[in-house]
Amino acid sequence: MRYLFLGCVLLFSSCASQPRWLVTPALPSSVLAQVFLPTLSLANLPDKMVDVSSLATKNGPGLRFRSVDWEDWARVLSVDASLGLRLVLLKRLSLKADSSLEKYWSDYFLFKIYDQAGLYPEASAWLQKAVQDFPNGDDAIQLAWLMLFENTGTRTQALKVYAQARGQKLSQGPQLLKQLVRQKLFYRRFSLEKEGLDENVSFLARDHDDLWLSTWDGGLARYSTATDQWRVWLKPGAEVSPIKYIVVTRWFVYIFRDRILSRLSKLTETWRNFQLPQDWSGLRVQSVVALGENELLIANLGQGLWKWEEGQWTDLSQALPSKFINAIAAAQNGGWWIGTQDLGGGYLTQDFSTFQPWENGPKNVTFILTQKQELYVGSFGEGLWKGTSEELKRVSESPDYVVCGLLVPDSGVFWGGSFDHGAFSLSKQTVRDYSPDQGFDSTDVTSMTLVGGALWWGSTDHGLGAWYDDAP
């Protein structure tokens, strides 16, 4: 048996081990702007268009490569070989080689040649064969990238290839590609301008499989995830009337505007208006809990905690330390968790008579979420806090200005939106950003909800987006 020492051009440890990258396959983002060369035989292209010798590196340790086709490999890697000869030999090796690793490297070299020439359909085809001959996550991510960003495959095909790489440990280059591929596969941005609405979203609310959306210029719309159709209920008028908050019950949709509370009947599709208390502004409504079809518990920044019941208003703020209320959440054992803008948070008894402040926690509370005995508390300037009411601790890697959030049922996953850092997730102890730094467009995410199997976020700078991947 004859041996050929090829340095580290080809690295084979065993048929059970994954090949090592000769060249990181990540392509720069500028490739999107390249003008593609026409599809033609690479045998007719001058050698200077493709530097096959650049595929090899001389910095690694020399390893032994054993093959009955060593003569063909020697000719492929010879500096005197023409590009056409290399193509012929590599294609032959891809078909006849005894080892799956040899087939893999033949496929991979062919992929690199076509890729460097900008012939992406051919490059994608050879990379797909390489993944079939030797499945591995790095190549699968590269293939999914070509399918999505160079249009060499469909979204369905790319999703199938992406699934092969999910959960596998990736090299650094493919890790960066994975972020782009994942965003392309699972993130969708909606154009509100097409529906005659402003891109400055004020609030999102869930209604079974429908999404209700309001904007700061007074727009109100419902989106059906089942039919992918919009219905606009209110369009901005000549006089701007911002909508601050939406509450959805079984039969009604409530919206808070500057001087009025409006209620839409889902059954009759008619509106009814209710006056707000004196000195109130609906634009300072921060949190609302529906106690029934005709009963709401409302936190107002500056006016405290109120109950509305079919047009009647009752002030329930007597026991609270501050009238600047930002957050309400039902406590598991009855009563209410309350968050203020200036004096932190605490527990308010069911009869609204006694308030017990937290010993620890942020001063400027933006929202409160509950999961069993744990609280998730957002703040303006002090990040996200988590823990029991007796032992709240800041999540160190969270953004400073966390203004909205939600918990995914039965998963332990938290999603948050911030004023300065886009969206982020918290799973166990790991914080992951979904911000402009990772390619997402929204910086100021101010409202979130779960509808139709997707996470929806509304922003004041880039409208509405949906994230369809259930993994944080």
Backbone torsions as a table, in degrees:
resi	resn	phi	psi	omega
1	MET	NA	134.8	-177.7
2	ARG	-100.6	148.8	-177.1
3	TYR	-121.6	149.5	176.7
4	LEU	-128.9	122.5	176.1
5	PHE	-89.6	114.6	-177.7
6	LEU	-109.2	20.8	-177.9
7	GLY	63.1	-135.6	179.0
8	CYS	-108.9	23.6	175.1
9	VAL	-60.5	-45.3	177.5
10	LEU	-122.4	131.3	-178.3
11	LEU	-119.5	106.2	178.4
12	PHE	-120.8	118.0	175.5
13	SER	-95.9	-44.4	174.2
14	SER	-168.0	166.5	179.9
15	CYS	-67.9	-12.0	-179.3
16	ALA	-97.2	-4.4	-178.5
17	SER	-104.2	153.5	-177.7
18	GLN	-82.1	138.2	177.4
19	PRO	-60.9	151.1	179.2
20	ARG	-93.3	141.2	-179.6
21	TRP	-62.8	130.7	171.4
22	LEU	-82.3	-40.0	178.2
23	VAL	-137.7	131.1	176.9
24	THR	-58.1	126.7	-171.3
25	PRO	-81.4	0.0	-177.0
26	ALA	-63.6	134.4	177.0
27	LEU	-101.4	143.2	178.0
28	PRO	-66.9	155.3	-178.6
29	SER	-63.9	-21.3	-179.6
30	SER	-65.2	-14.8	-179.7
31	VAL	-63.1	-23.7	179.7
32	LEU	-63.7	-26.8	-177.2
33	ALA	-93.7	-0.6	-178.6
34	GLN	-72.1	149.2	172.9
35	VAL	-87.4	121.0	-176.1
36	PHE	-70.0	141.2	173.1
37	LEU	-74.2	150.9	177.5
38	PRO	-66.5	152.4	178.1
39	THR	-69.9	119.9	177.3
40	LEU	-156.0	173.2	-177.1
41	SER	-71.8	126.7	178.4
42	LEU	-67.5	-17.1	177.6
43	ALA	-63.3	-20.7	-179.3
44	ASN	-93.3	-4.0	-179.1
45	LEU	-87.5	145.4	177.4
46	PRO	-67.1	148.4	-178.3
47	ASP	-57.8	-30.7	-175.0
48	LYS	-67.0	-15.0	178.7
49	MET	-75.8	-24.4	-178.1
50	VAL	-135.5	117.6	-179.1
51	ASP	-96.5	88.1	-177.7
52	VAL	-64.5	-30.6	-178.0
53	SER	-64.8	-20.7	179.3
54	SER	-71.0	-11.0	178.4
55	LEU	-72.6	-20.5	-177.2
56	ALA	-96.7	149.9	175.2
57	THR	-124.5	146.0	-177.4
58	LYS	-109.5	10.8	-174.4
59	ASN	-91.3	-13.8	-175.9
60	GLY	-93.4	173.6	179.2
61	PRO	-72.1	146.2	177.7
62	GLY	-72.4	130.4	179.5
63	LEU	-124.6	153.5	-177.6
64	ARG	-82.4	133.7	175.3
65	PHE	-120.1	121.4	-176.7
66	ARG	-110.8	128.3	-179.3
67	SER	-160.0	142.3	174.2
68	VAL	-71.2	-15.7	179.9
69	ASP	-103.6	31.2	-174.8
70	TRP	-62.7	-29.0	179.4
71	GLU	-66.7	-41.3	177.1
72	ASP	-63.4	-41.0	178.7
73	TRP	-64.1	-39.3	179.0
74	ALA	-62.4	-40.2	179.5
75	ARG	-69.6	-38.0	178.4
76	VAL	-60.3	-41.7	-173.8
77	LEU	-92.7	0.4	177.9
78	SER	-69.4	138.4	179.6
79	VAL	-68.5	-16.6	-179.0
80	ASP	-89.2	-9.3	-176.6
81	ALA	-72.4	138.1	175.9
82	SER	-76.5	162.3	178.8
83	LEU	-62.6	-40.5	179.7
84	GLY	-61.5	-42.1	179.0
85	LEU	-64.0	-41.9	179.0
86	ARG	-60.5	-42.1	179.8
87	LEU	-62.5	-45.0	-179.7
88	VAL	-61.5	-47.1	-177.3
89	LEU	-66.4	-42.4	-179.1
90	LEU	-65.1	-40.5	178.3
91	LYS	-65.6	-36.4	177.6
92	ARG	-67.3	-43.5	178.6
93	LEU	-63.2	-36.8	179.2
94	SER	-61.1	-31.4	-177.6
95	LEU	-88.8	-37.5	-168.5
96	LYS	-106.7	-12.2	-175.0
97	ALA	-58.7	142.2	-179.1
98	ASP	-76.5	-32.9	-174.9
99	SER	-92.5	138.4	176.1
100	SER	-65.1	-29.8	177.4
101	LEU	-68.5	-40.2	177.0
102	GLU	-63.8	-42.1	176.7
103	LYS	-61.0	-42.3	179.4
104	TYR	-58.3	-49.2	-176.7
105	TRP	-69.4	-31.4	173.4
106	SER	-62.4	-48.5	178.7
107	ASP	-60.2	-43.2	-175.0
108	TYR	-68.1	-41.1	176.2
109	PHE	-61.8	-42.0	178.0
110	LEU	-63.0	-41.3	176.0
111	PHE	-58.1	-46.6	-177.5
112	LYS	-64.7	-38.1	179.3
113	ILE	-62.8	-50.9	-179.4
114	TYR	-66.1	-36.7	-179.2
115	ASP	-65.2	-43.1	179.7
116	GLN	-66.6	-27.2	178.1
117	ALA	-83.1	-5.9	-179.7
118	GLY	79.3	16.1	178.4
119	LEU	-96.9	81.0	-167.8
120	TYR	-71.6	-34.6	176.1
121	PRO	-59.6	-43.4	178.0
122	GLU	-67.5	-41.5	178.4
123	ALA	-59.9	-44.0	-179.6
124	SER	-63.5	-39.7	-179.3
125	ALA	-63.5	-42.6	-179.8
126	TRP	-72.0	-35.0	177.2
127	LEU	-67.5	-36.1	176.7
128	GLN	-62.2	-40.6	177.0
129	LYS	-66.3	-37.2	178.2
130	ALA	-61.7	-41.8	178.8
131	VAL	-65.5	-35.0	177.6
132	GLN	-70.3	-40.0	-178.4
133	ASP	-73.2	-33.4	179.7
134	PHE	-147.2	87.0	-176.4
135	PRO	-59.5	131.2	174.6
136	ASN	-159.6	152.0	-173.8
137	GLY	-66.5	-38.5	-177.5
138	ASP	-59.1	-49.2	-178.9
139	ASP	-69.5	-34.3	179.6
140	ALA	-62.9	-41.6	178.0
141	ILE	-65.4	-42.3	177.3
142	GLN	-60.2	-41.2	-179.8
143	LEU	-66.5	-43.4	177.8
144	ALA	-61.8	-37.5	178.2
145	TRP	-62.0	-46.3	178.8
146	LEU	-61.5	-41.4	-179.3
147	MET	-61.9	-40.4	-175.0
148	LEU	-85.3	-43.5	-171.6
149	PHE	-96.4	-18.6	175.6
150	GLU	-114.7	9.3	174.1
151	ASN	56.5	41.4	178.0
152	THR	-96.8	2.4	178.4
153	GLY	-162.1	175.1	179.8
154	THR	-89.3	167.2	176.6
155	ARG	-62.0	-39.4	179.1
156	THR	-61.7	-42.5	177.9
157	GLN	-65.0	-42.8	-179.8
158	ALA	-64.7	-37.9	179.0
159	LEU	-64.0	-39.1	178.5
160	LYS	-66.1	-42.4	179.0
161	VAL	-67.4	-41.4	179.2
162	TYR	-59.3	-37.5	-179.8
163	ALA	-61.9	-30.0	179.0
164	GLN	-66.2	-30.5	-176.5
165	ALA	-92.4	-12.4	-175.5
166	ARG	-64.8	129.8	179.3
167	GLY	87.7	-10.0	179.3
168	GLN	-87.3	150.2	176.0
169	LYS	-75.2	128.9	-175.4
170	LEU	-113.7	155.3	171.6
171	SER	-70.8	170.4	-174.4
172	GLN	-61.9	-46.2	-179.7
173	GLY	-60.0	-52.4	177.3
174	PRO	-61.4	-27.6	176.1
175	GLN	-62.1	-40.7	177.7
176	LEU	-67.5	-40.8	177.6
177	LEU	-63.4	-35.9	-178.3
178	LYS	-60.7	-38.7	178.2
179	GLN	-60.0	-43.8	-180.0
180	LEU	-67.6	-42.5	-179.8
181	VAL	-64.0	-45.1	-178.0
182	ARG	-62.6	-41.6	179.0
183	GLN	-64.6	-42.3	-179.4
184	LYS	-64.5	-36.1	-177.5
185	LEU	-77.0	-37.6	-165.7
186	PHE	-116.8	-6.6	-179.0
187	TYR	-109.1	134.0	178.3
188	ARG	-130.0	127.5	176.0
189	ARG	-101.8	133.9	-178.5
190	PHE	-102.4	137.7	177.0
191	SER	-90.6	107.2	178.5
192	LEU	-76.7	-23.4	179.0
193	GLU	-61.3	-33.2	178.2
194	LYS	-62.6	-25.9	-179.8
195	GLU	-95.9	8.0	-179.7
196	GLY	77.1	23.2	-177.2
197	LEU	-115.5	158.3	178.2
198	ASP	-79.0	152.9	-180.0
199	GLU	-81.7	-3.5	179.6
200	ASN	-89.9	94.1	-176.1
201	VAL	-80.0	132.5	178.7
202	SER	-99.5	-33.9	-177.1
203	PHE	-159.5	149.4	174.2
204	LEU	-126.5	141.2	178.5
205	ALA	-142.5	144.9	-178.8
206	ARG	-91.5	141.9	174.7
207	ASP	-141.0	82.0	-173.9
208	HIS	58.2	-114.9	179.0
209	ASP	-95.8	11.8	179.1
210	ASP	-109.3	153.2	177.0
211	LEU	-116.9	126.6	172.5
212	TRP	-99.1	137.3	-175.9
213	LEU	-135.7	135.7	174.0
214	SER	-123.3	156.9	-178.7
215	THR	-126.1	163.4	-176.4
216	TRP	-73.1	-12.3	176.9
217	ASP	-99.5	12.5	173.4
218	GLY	99.1	10.3	179.0
219	GLY	-82.6	146.5	176.1
220	LEU	-139.7	129.0	-177.6
221	ALA	-145.7	157.4	175.5
222	ARG	-122.3	132.2	178.8
223	TYR	-113.8	129.7	177.4
224	SER	-94.1	117.8	177.3
225	THR	-71.9	-22.2	-179.4
226	ALA	-74.3	-37.4	-176.0
227	THR	-109.4	-7.3	-177.1
228	ASP	59.2	39.4	-178.2
229	GLN	-123.1	144.9	175.9
230	TRP	-102.6	147.8	166.1
231	ARG	-131.7	120.8	-179.4
232	VAL	-92.6	120.6	-179.2
233	TRP	-92.0	-38.3	178.7
234	LEU	-133.2	128.5	175.0
235	LYS	-105.8	149.6	178.6
236	PRO	-57.8	135.9	179.1
237	GLY	-102.2	-175.0	178.7
238	ALA	-62.7	-36.2	175.8
239	GLU	-99.4	116.1	-175.8
240	VAL	-69.6	130.3	178.3
241	SER	-131.3	85.2	-174.4
242	PRO	-58.6	147.0	173.4
243	ILE	-106.7	123.3	-175.5
244	LYS	-93.1	-37.7	-168.7
245	TYR	-148.0	145.6	177.6
246	ILE	-123.9	135.8	173.2
247	VAL	-125.4	126.5	-178.6
248	VAL	-113.3	126.0	172.4
249	THR	-115.0	-171.4	-177.9
250	ARG	-64.0	-39.8	-173.0
251	TRP	-111.1	-15.9	-172.0
252	PHE	-131.5	160.6	169.0
253	VAL	-126.0	119.4	179.4
254	TYR	-101.1	140.0	173.5
255	ILE	-132.2	139.8	178.6
256	PHE	-104.5	123.6	173.5
257	ARG	-118.3	-176.3	-170.3
258	ASP	-54.0	-54.3	-174.0
259	ARG	-116.7	12.5	-171.9
260	ILE	-154.0	148.4	170.2
261	LEU	-107.6	122.8	-177.9
262	SER	-114.1	145.3	-179.4
263	ARG	-129.6	126.7	177.7
264	LEU	-101.7	127.8	174.2
265	SER	-84.2	121.9	177.7
266	LYS	-67.3	-29.2	-176.4
267	LEU	-74.7	-49.1	-176.1
268	THR	-98.3	-11.5	-177.9
269	GLU	57.8	40.3	177.4
270	THR	-119.7	155.5	-178.3
271	TRP	-104.4	149.8	170.9
272	ARG	-137.9	136.1	-177.4
273	ASN	-107.6	146.1	178.1
274	PHE	-130.0	137.9	179.1
275	GLN	-74.1	145.8	175.1
276	LEU	-87.0	160.1	176.5
277	PRO	-59.8	159.0	179.2
278	GLN	-59.9	140.8	179.7
279	ASP	71.6	6.6	178.1
280	TRP	-86.1	153.6	165.4
281	SER	-131.1	127.4	177.3
282	GLY	-65.0	-17.5	178.8
283	LEU	-75.5	-7.7	177.3
284	ARG	-105.3	11.9	172.8
285	VAL	-75.2	123.0	-172.9
286	GLN	-107.3	-30.2	-177.0
287	SER	-156.9	141.6	-178.7
288	VAL	-139.6	137.3	173.2
289	VAL	-120.4	125.4	177.1
290	ALA	-79.1	118.1	177.4
291	LEU	-89.1	-13.0	-179.9
292	GLY	179.5	-173.3	-179.9
293	GLU	-65.7	-31.2	-175.1
294	ASN	-124.3	27.0	-176.0
295	GLU	-144.8	125.9	-177.3
296	LEU	-129.3	143.2	171.0
297	LEU	-107.1	123.7	-165.9
298	ILE	-127.0	132.3	172.6
299	ALA	-101.8	125.8	-179.1
300	ASN	-120.6	131.0	-179.0
301	LEU	-75.3	100.2	-179.1
302	GLY	115.2	-23.4	-179.7
303	GLN	-113.4	-6.9	174.6
304	GLY	89.6	-151.2	-176.2
305	LEU	-104.5	127.3	-176.6
306	TRP	-132.4	154.8	170.8
307	LYS	-115.2	132.7	174.8
308	TRP	-111.4	130.1	179.1
309	GLU	-138.2	99.9	178.1
310	GLU	48.6	51.6	175.5
311	GLY	94.4	-11.2	-179.4
312	GLN	-101.0	135.5	-176.0
313	TRP	-113.5	136.4	179.0
314	THR	-132.6	127.3	178.4
315	ASP	-82.7	124.0	-178.2
316	LEU	-116.1	26.1	-170.7
317	SER	-92.4	1.6	-169.1
318	GLN	-57.1	-36.3	-176.2
319	ALA	-89.7	-5.3	-174.1
320	LEU	-84.0	148.5	-178.4
321	PRO	-77.6	-13.8	-175.8
322	SER	-149.7	149.3	175.0
323	LYS	-88.1	-5.8	-177.5
324	PHE	-93.1	82.3	-174.5
325	ILE	-97.8	129.3	179.2
326	ASN	-108.6	-27.5	-168.6
327	ALA	-143.0	142.2	171.6
328	ILE	-133.4	141.6	172.7
329	ALA	-151.9	139.4	178.5
330	ALA	-69.7	132.7	176.9
331	ALA	-83.8	150.9	-174.7
332	GLN	-63.5	-35.0	-177.3
333	ASN	-97.3	20.6	-175.9
334	GLY	93.5	160.3	-176.3
335	GLY	85.1	-166.4	-170.2
336	TRP	-141.5	141.7	167.7
337	TRP	-89.9	131.6	-176.8
338	ILE	-122.8	136.7	175.0
339	GLY	-122.7	134.1	-179.7
340	THR	-108.9	168.2	179.0
341	GLN	-82.4	-22.4	-170.2
342	ASP	-127.7	-18.3	-173.7
343	LEU	-128.5	26.6	176.7
344	GLY	74.8	-151.6	-176.2
345	GLY	-134.5	-178.9	179.8
346	GLY	176.5	-169.9	-176.0
347	TYR	-108.6	131.6	177.0
348	LEU	-112.7	126.9	-176.4
349	THR	-64.3	162.9	-174.9
350	GLN	-57.4	-34.9	-179.0
351	ASP	-89.3	7.5	175.6
352	PHE	65.7	21.4	-173.8
353	SER	-98.6	-22.3	-174.2
354	THR	-135.1	134.7	179.0
355	PHE	-119.0	130.7	178.6
356	GLN	-117.8	106.9	-176.7
357	PRO	-70.9	152.8	173.6
358	TRP	-69.2	148.2	175.0
359	GLU	-76.2	-26.4	-177.0
360	ASN	-138.5	167.2	178.3
361	GLY	127.6	172.6	-178.1
362	PRO	-72.6	156.2	178.3
363	LYS	-83.4	-41.2	-177.4
364	ASN	-101.4	88.3	-175.9
365	VAL	-82.2	133.6	179.5
366	THR	-104.4	-31.6	176.2
367	PHE	-160.9	162.2	176.1
368	ILE	-134.6	129.0	174.0
369	LEU	-121.8	148.5	-178.7
370	THR	-123.4	143.0	173.8
371	GLN	-144.6	104.0	-173.0
372	LYS	57.1	-120.4	-178.2
373	GLN	-92.9	-3.8	-176.2
374	GLU	-92.8	147.3	174.5
375	LEU	-114.2	144.7	169.6
376	TYR	-118.0	117.5	-172.7
377	VAL	-121.6	120.4	175.4
378	GLY	-88.5	158.7	179.7
379	SER	-146.7	161.1	176.5
380	PHE	-101.3	94.1	177.7
381	GLY	110.8	-16.2	-176.8
382	GLU	-121.5	14.8	173.9
383	GLY	75.2	-163.7	179.6
384	LEU	-96.0	137.4	177.8
385	TRP	-117.8	148.5	-176.9
386	LYS	-145.1	145.5	176.2
387	GLY	141.0	-172.1	174.5
388	THR	-77.2	167.4	-178.9
389	SER	-64.0	-24.4	179.0
390	GLU	-85.1	-15.6	-172.9
391	GLU	-144.9	60.4	176.4
392	LEU	-76.5	135.9	177.6
393	LYS	-133.0	145.6	179.0
394	ARG	-73.9	138.5	171.2
395	VAL	-79.2	109.5	-165.6
396	SER	-60.6	-34.7	-174.9
397	GLU	-91.3	4.7	-179.4
398	SER	-76.4	153.9	175.7
399	PRO	-62.6	162.8	-177.8
400	ASP	-72.6	-40.9	-171.8
401	TYR	-108.0	83.3	-177.8
402	VAL	-95.9	108.5	-169.5
403	VAL	-108.1	-12.1	176.9
404	CYS	-152.3	161.4	179.9
405	GLY	-169.2	166.8	174.8
406	LEU	-154.7	158.3	176.3
407	LEU	-112.0	131.4	176.9
408	VAL	-78.7	122.4	-175.9
409	PRO	-56.2	137.3	172.4
410	ASP	60.7	24.1	-178.3
411	SER	-126.2	-23.1	-174.5
412	GLY	73.9	13.2	-179.0
413	VAL	-99.7	130.5	176.0
414	PHE	-109.0	138.7	172.3
415	TRP	-118.0	137.3	-179.7
416	GLY	-131.2	155.1	174.7
417	GLY	-122.1	144.4	-176.4
418	SER	-129.4	163.6	177.8
419	PHE	-80.2	-19.6	-171.6
420	ASP	-125.3	-6.5	-168.2
421	HIS	-140.2	19.3	179.5
422	GLY	68.6	-144.8	-179.6
423	ALA	-101.3	162.4	175.4
424	PHE	-155.9	161.8	177.0
425	SER	-124.0	154.1	174.7
426	LEU	-129.0	115.9	177.6
427	SER	-126.4	116.1	-171.4
428	LYS	59.2	-112.1	180.0
429	GLN	-112.7	10.1	-173.8
430	THR	-102.4	124.7	175.3
431	VAL	-100.8	131.3	179.6
432	ARG	-127.5	131.5	-177.4
433	ASP	-86.1	143.9	169.6
434	TYR	-128.7	64.7	-169.9
435	SER	-117.0	176.1	175.9
436	PRO	-56.1	-28.5	177.6
437	ASP	-62.9	-26.4	178.6
438	GLN	-99.6	9.9	176.3
439	GLY	97.9	-1.2	176.9
440	PHE	-84.7	148.9	-168.7
441	ASP	-86.7	-21.8	-171.3
442	SER	-90.6	128.8	173.7
443	THR	-95.1	-44.7	-176.6
444	ASP	-104.4	91.3	179.0
445	VAL	-94.9	114.4	-170.8
446	THR	-114.7	-5.0	178.5
447	SER	-153.3	142.8	-178.9
448	MET	-141.6	150.2	172.0
449	THR	-160.3	164.8	177.0
450	LEU	-110.7	121.7	179.3
451	VAL	-144.7	135.3	172.8
452	GLY	57.5	35.5	178.5
453	GLY	77.6	10.3	-179.5
454	ALA	-127.5	151.6	171.4
455	LEU	-92.6	124.1	-178.1
456	TRP	-108.4	135.7	172.5
457	TRP	-132.4	137.7	177.2
458	GLY	-108.2	143.7	-176.8
459	SER	-133.3	163.1	177.4
460	THR	-92.1	0.7	-179.7
461	ASP	-122.9	-24.2	-177.6
462	HIS	-140.1	33.2	169.5
463	GLY	67.0	-129.3	-170.1
464	LEU	-118.4	134.2	175.5
465	GLY	-134.1	156.4	178.5
466	ALA	-132.9	135.7	179.8
467	TRP	-113.6	117.1	-171.1
468	TYR	-99.4	1.8	179.7
469	ASP	-91.9	127.9	-177.5
470	ASP	-81.4	-5.9	180.0
471	ALA	-93.0	129.9	178.1
472	PRO	-73.4	NA	NA
